[in-house]
């Protein structure tokens, strides 16, 4: 998920938004993609857990 988010953010080409891109922009992209990727992965793991416990609730 983190790799997928990283490649998606790179597809936006954030460097074009700045006349002179900050030197820390690559680090910000890595940190932002790590945070978003972690949140997405946590969501999917929680969703899979909820779906797997659904038959027990219906009994």
C-alpha positions, 0 to 999 in steps of 0.5 A: 500500500505504501508503494502504491501510494508513493507511485500515485503521489509521484504521478502528480508531479508536485515539483511543477507547482513550485518555481523552486521546489524545496529541497525537502520535497522528496522527504515530504513525499515519502512521509506523506505516502507512508502515512496515507499507505498505512491508513489505507492498509489499516482500513483494509485489514479492519474491513477484512476482519469485520467481513470475516466475523460477519457470519458469527454475528448472523447466527 
